[in-house]
Amino acid sequence: MSKPDIAPPPLRNDCFALPAGVNWTPVDDALALLRQRLTVVTAVETVSLHEAADRILAEDVTAKRSNPPQPNTAVDGYGFAGPAPDGPQVMPLQEGRAAAGFPFDGTVTEGNALRVLTGAALPSGVDTVILEEDVTVQGGHIAFHGPLKQGANTRRAGEDVAGGNLVLPGGRRLTPADLALLSATGIAEVSVRKTLRVAVLSTGDELVEPGEAARPGQIFDANRPMLLSLIHRMGFQPVDMGRVADDRDALRDRLNAAAEQADVILTSGGASAGDEDHVSALLRQAGAMQEWRIALKPGRPLALGMWDGTPVFGLPGNPVAAMVCTLIFARPALGLMAGEGWQDPQGFDLPSAFEKRKKPGRREYLRARVRDGRVEVFASEGSGRISGLSWAEGLVEIEDGARHIKPGDLVRFLPYGSFGL
């Protein structure tokens, strides 16, 4: 029987289409394609500083006033017009004092000193402060030993941030320290990106909820609680879409609901090409499905597509592979779509406490942790060993080529914290 002269329908959204002839996609190429083809999808809103923690700035922020707003004293002590020469010094003590929030109303006469407290605006006639611990006070005078440089123990106006200068760049996820800086420079509200909504959906007849009775052949759904927690810890808004049996109509309805409620969809299971892999089948029917066979271990297949205009990441059903693919591929992609830009995880080169021979062709990620400055890896590389994810504190990344790692050799360690966990 001759092969019919037919062709598949064109991809209606080729966002994830690979170049012609690509079979196995190197990890770096896959990351580069995601970075090139995804865009920011979150809208902008204005919120008060008290609501801005962990939000992503939508634009640059400039200081409304300088910090410090005026020259002030860095210590408790006595202020005068410096410098003070070498040797014993005695100065008349002028009546009054300057304290934080209560500036001195007047001018300190040249040759005189005034009591000043930490954070007080420097009075007119004062540019230098001597610590109170270095001073003797008696009979309306102070005595201390010089020399003392002009400007000692004082802070210049704007030495931290000058008014009108950039405080924080757009795309930054706001930390508690950032909120302190914004407040100090007079910022009461900021323009931020709305929080990226990430739907999480588990698929498979074999899955049951933890606590339910599991029949022979069934397993508890480990992926959904893991992925929902990952999304929350990364600073995005998780949307729990539950789990769906291997029923194409039910899955279609759940994907429709997810596309209405979220900006991105993460599925686990059903993303290969088997009879019961309905996620990939539905995405193919929609004309927006690409299966990237990525040269990595664990993970390999990563289904990418669009459902009603919403990006879908079809993760492997194995929890170890699902977590690795989420950290390596979904995490930077989600950050880009959320408006914080593409974030490469920070890695550290540390000596290994293990030996491993690796063949060329695939990049490998081993569950790992650091003890006494050396990187340990989990005893088994089996992708079904979920206990290794809990045991680990990060991943060892082994490059694509061949490698024989011996104890003491440097390896690249990516702590979970580098992914926002």
N, C-alpha and C positions, 0 to 999 in steps of 0.2 A: 504494500500500500504506500503510495507516494505521500510525501509530507505536504500538507496543504500550504498554500501561499498566504500565510497570515502573519500578522505582527501584533505584539501587545499594544494596548492603548498607550498613548503618550502620557508621561508623568505630568499631572496637572499642576503639581508644585515640585519643581526640581531642586528645592533648597538643599536636599541631602544627596543629590545624585553624584556618584563618583565619576571621575574621568573614565573614558572608554578604555577597556582593556585591563582595568584594575581588578585583581582577584583578592589577594591578601593585602590589607591596608596597614602599613606601619602605624604605630601609636602616634608618632609625631605628625604624620600626615592627616590622620583622623582628627587630631586636636586642631590642626591648622584649618581644616575644612570647616569645622564647627565654628571656629573663631571668625572666619571670613563670611560665613553665610547666615549667621544668626544676628539679630538686631535687638535693640531695647524694645520691650513690649509694654512696659508699665507707664501709667499716666503720672502726672505731677500734681501734688497738693501742698498746701501750706499748713504747717502745724506749729504749735508752741514748742519752745525748747523742752518743756516738761514731757512732751509726747514724742520727742525726737530720738530717744535712745534706740540704737541699732537700726535706724532708718538710713537710707542712702540719699546723700545730697544730690539734688537735681541740677545744681549750678554752683559756681564758685561763690564763696562768701567772703566779703571784705569787712574789716573792722570798722565799727561805727565810731569808736574812740580808741585812743592808745591804751596799752597796758604796760606799765602803770600809767595812769592818766596824768600824773605830775611827778617830779622828783620826790623821793621819800627815803626815809631811813630804814636800813635793813636790820637794825639792832636797837635795843634799849641802851641809852647812853647820853652823851652831851654833844650838842652841835655848835659849830663855830665856822668862821671863814678860814679855810686851810691854805697851804699846808702848815704843819707844825715842825719846826726845826729839831735837830738832835738835842738831847739833853732834857733836864727837868723843865716843865712848863707849868705856869700858874696863871689862871684866868679868872676874872670876876664872873660870878654866876648871875645872869640876868633873871629877873623875876618872871614867873610864868612857866609854861611848858607847852609842847606840841604832842598831841596824841592822835592815833588813827581815828578819823571822823571828827576830830576837834582841832583844827589847825590853829597855830599861834597867830593872833591878830596884832601884828606889829612887825618891826624890823629888829634883828639882833645887831647891836652896835659892834663895829669892828673891834676885835680884841676881847670881846665878851663871849660867854658860852651860855647855852640854853638847854634845859632838860628836854630830851626828846625820847619818844617811845616808838617801838617797832611799827612800821607802816605809816607813821605820821608824815604828812606833807612837809617837805623842808621849808622852814620859814625864810622869809627874805633875809639875806645876810648870812645864811648857813649853806655850806656845800660839803662839809666834812663832819664825820661823827666819830667820837672815841667811845669804845665800849665802857659800860659802867664798871665792869670788873677791873678795868685798868685805871680807875680814877679814885682819888681821895677827895671827899667833900668836907669842907670845914670853913666856918666863918664867912659864908657867902662866896666862897671861891672853890675852884677845882684845881687839882694838881695831878699831873701825869708825866710820863716819860715819852719824849719824841724819839725818832722822827715819826711823822704820820703824813702819808701822801694826801694831797688834795683829792677829795671825792671818796675817801675811804669810808667803807660801811654805809654807802648810799646806793640807791638805784636811780638810774636815769629815766626820765619820762620816755615811754615807748621803747625801752630797751628789750622788752619781750615782743610786742607787736605794735607797730605804728599805725595810727588811725588812717584808714583808706587803703591799707595794704591787704594782700590776700591772707585770710586766716586759714581756710580749708578749701581744697579743690572739689569741684563737682565730681560725683562718682564715689566719694568716700563714705564708707559705712561708719556712722557716728558711734564713738566709744564714750564711756563716762568721762575720760579726760578731755575729749573733744567738747563735751557739753560745758565743762568748766571753762575752757578757752573761749567758746562762743559767748558765754555769759559775761566773762571778764571784759570782753571787747564790745559789750553793749548790744548783743544780738538776742532778741526776745523770741523770734520765730524764724523758721527756715523753710525753703522749698525743698521737698523731698519726693522721692519716687514712692508711689503706692507699693505696698509689699507684694512681691511676686507670689501668686497663688499656685501651688503645685499639687495637683491631684495624684493620689496614690491608689492603685488598683491591683489586686491580686487575682489571678485566674487559675482555674484548674479544678477538676472534679475531686482530686485527691485531698484538697485542703479543707480543714475544719478549724473553727475558732478554738483557741486555747480554752480549756475547761469543758468543752463539749465532748461527748462520747465519740471516740474515733474507731471506726470499723476497720477490719483488716484491709491494708492497702492505703489507708488514709494517713495524712500527717497534719500536724498543726501548722497554721500559717505563720511562719517566722519572718517572712519578708516585710509584711505590711507594718507591724509595729516598729521594725528596724528602720524602714524607709521614712515613715512618718516622723520618727524621732530625729533622724538625720536631717530632714528638711527643716524641722523646728530649730535644731541646734545651729544650722547654717544661717538662720535669720530670715527664712522664708515662711510663708503661711501654708501649713499642710492642710490639704482637703482630703478627708478620708472617704474614698468611694467604695470601701468594703471589698468583698471578694465576689467573683462571678464564676459559676460552673462553666464547663466547656459547652456552652450553648451560644451559638452565634447571634441569635436574635437578642438574647439577654445582654450579651456583651455589647452589641450595637447600641442598645438603649443606655447602658451604663457609660459608654464613651460619649454619647450625645449629652448626657447629664454632666459629665466631667468637663466637656468643652464649654458648657454654659457657666460653670462655676469656677473654672481655673484658667490660668494663662499657659500652663504646661501640664502634660500628663506623663506620669511614670507608671508603666505597667511591669509586672514581673510574671514570667511564664507565658507560654503561647506565642513566642516570637520567632520560632524557627519555621520549618517548612513541612512539619508533620500533619497528619490528618486532623489532630485536635489542636493545632496551633492557630487559633481563631484570630488572635490579635494581628498577626502578619497577614492572614487571609483577608480580613476586613480592610486593612490599610491598602492592600493591593487592589481590592475592589474600588476603593476610593481614588485610585490612581496616584497615590502619594506614599509609596512604600519603598524604602531602600534597606537592604540588609547588608551591613558592613561586616565583612569577615575580617576582624581586626587581629593582627599578629600579636596577641598577648595571652598570658596565662596568669590567672584564670579569666575566663570571660568569652573571648573570641566573638561569637555572633552578637551584634548590637543592632536591633531593628530601629530605624528612624523613619518617621513619617509625619504627615499632617492629617488631623481629623477636624473637619469643619474649621480650618484655619488655625488650629491649635497644635503646636509641636508635640509629638509623642516620642518618648524614649522607651523602646521595648527592651527591658532588661532581662538577663537570663533568670531562670527560675531558681537556680542554685543560690542560696543566701550569700555564700562567700563571693561568688562571681558577681552577684547583684550589688553587693556593697563595693567591691573594687571598681566595677564599671561606674557606679554612682560617684565615687570619689574622683576617679581619674577623668571621666568624660562629662557626666551630668553636672558636677559641682561648678567647674568653670563656665559651662554653657549657661547654667541658671544665673550665675552672677552677672554674665554679660546681658542676658535678657532682663535682669532686674535693674540694670542701670549702674552697677558698680564696676563695669569693665571686666575684662578677662583676667582672672587671678591665677597665676601659676603657683602651685604649692611650694612653700619654702622647704628645701631639703638640706641635710647636713651630712658631710662626709665623715664617717666614724669607723674605727676599727671593728672588724667582724669578730664574733666569738664562735663562728661556725665554718664549716667547709662545704663547698658545693661546686659541682661541675655542671655547667649549663651549655646546651647546644645552641648554635646560631639559629636565627630566624624569627624568634618571638621575644618580646619584652616580658619579663616576669616580675610579679609583685608577690613578695613573701610577707606573711604576717610576722611582725617583729616587735621587739621592745628593747630598751637600753637599760643595762645594768652595769654599774661600775665603769661607765664610759665606753662599753663595748656593746655591739648589737647582737642580740640573740634572736633566733628565728624559731617559730613553732616547730615541734618535733615532726609533724606530718604536713606535707604539702597537699593532702587530699582536699578537694574543693567542697566536700561534704562535711568537713570538720568545723562546725559553727563555733565550737569552743575556742578555736584558734583566734577568731575575731575578738572574742571577749578577753582572751589572754593577752592579746597584742595591744600595743600603744601606738602603732603606726605600721607603715609598710616599708620594706626594703625594695628599691627599684633596681633591677638588674638590666643593663642595656641590651639592645637587640642582638648583638654579636655573641660569639662564644666567650665563655668566661670560666676560669677555674679560680674560685675564691678560697683562700686559705685563711685560717685564723690570724688576725692581725692586719689583713688587707683592708683597705678602705672600701666601704660600701656606702651607697646613697640611702639615707634614712629619711622618710617622710612622716613626721609625727602626725597623728590624727588632728592635732591642733592646727596644722597648716591648712586643713580643709575647713576650718571654722568649727570644729567639734570640741 
